[in-house]
């Protein structure tokens, strides 16, 4: 039996939060082309480096509101 997207969605929103997140991840993953494990490893190294920099105080956090304002200002200059 074939289900419409609307029917599938109606069933999916009845799931718990964790199950919906898992389903969303699986759906997004199904859209991605095959992944290169070297790229995944490089991103993992980069993420660990950024966490270390944050933890050591080597970089400072910028609130999203400030980042958004800077981007908006840059975008509107042109």
N, C-alpha and C positions, 0 to 999 in steps of 0.2 A: 504494500500500500504506500503510495506516494503522499508525502505531507507537503503543504505549502510552507513558505518561509514564515508566514504569520502564525501558522499552527506550531511550528517548531519553536518560534520565539515565545509564544504563549506558554508552552511547556517549560522552556528554559528559565523564564523569569520566576517560576515556582520553585526552582532549586535554591539551595542555601547559597550564601555569599561565596563561600570557598568553592563550591561546585561550579557556580557561574564564572568565577575567575578562572578556574581550570578550563572550562569549556571555551572561554574567550581566548585563552592562551593557545589551546589546541587549534582553534579556528585561524588565529593569526599565523601560527606556525604552518598551517596547511597552505597559506598563501605565499610563503617565502620560497624562493628557489633553494636548491640544495646548498647547504652551508659548507664553507671551508673551515675545517677544524683549526687551521692556523690563525684565521681571523678571530675565531672565538677565543683562542688562547691569548692573542694579542690584546683583545678587549679586557680579558680577565686581568692581565698584567697591568693595563692602564687603570682599571678600576681600583685595584689594590694600591697602586701608586698614589692615586688621588685620595683614597681613604687615609693612607699614611700621612700625606701632606696636610690633610684636614686635622687629623689627630695631633700632629706635631705643632700645629699653629703656623705652619709655613704658608698657608693661604687663608683667606678670610671668606666667610659666607656672605653672599649678597641676596637679600630677600627677593622673591619672585616679583613683587610689585615694582622694585627698583629696576630689575632687569627688563621687565616689560616696558617701563617708562623710557628707559634708554633706547630700546629697540624701536619703540614707537616714534621717538624723537628722530632717530637716525633715518627711519623709513620716510618720515614726513619732510626731511630736508631735501629730498630729491624730487 
